[in-house]
């Protein structure tokens, strides 16, 4: 029997993605959802180990990031302001300006990053 699914339905499995390891493995960036042209969004997981700092290039004009801390504590500097976020805290900010994520704690930090691009 053929099953019909909504075009919005998409299963992202960890084994189907390939992580990018940066800073000698202290930063792991793993895609979650690929870019979706309808919602204009993409997302990824970010793991920061002790002392790691991830400062990606600014995105295209009008891009917004929603960062949610899944575990640990992280300092996010966005729009020229530092914010200390703990587990389950979230921050929305303009990703078309310089920003960075720092783990100054003594344990790993894990985040979910959702990016929404302009029309």
Number of C-alpha atoms within 10 A of each C-alpha: 3 4 4 6 8 6 6 9 7 10 9 12 10 11 7 9 12 11 15 12 13 14 12 8 13 16 23 18 20 18 21 20 17 12 15 13 10 8 12 13 18 18 20 17 21 23 23 28 22 15 14 21 20 20 12 11 12 14 16 12 12 13 19 20 21 17 24 20 22 18 18 20 24 25 18 23 17 19 13 10 9 14 13 14 18 16 15 13 15 15 15 14 17 19 24 17 17 15 20 16 23 21 23 17 15 11 13 19 25 21 25 21 21 18 21 19 20 11 9
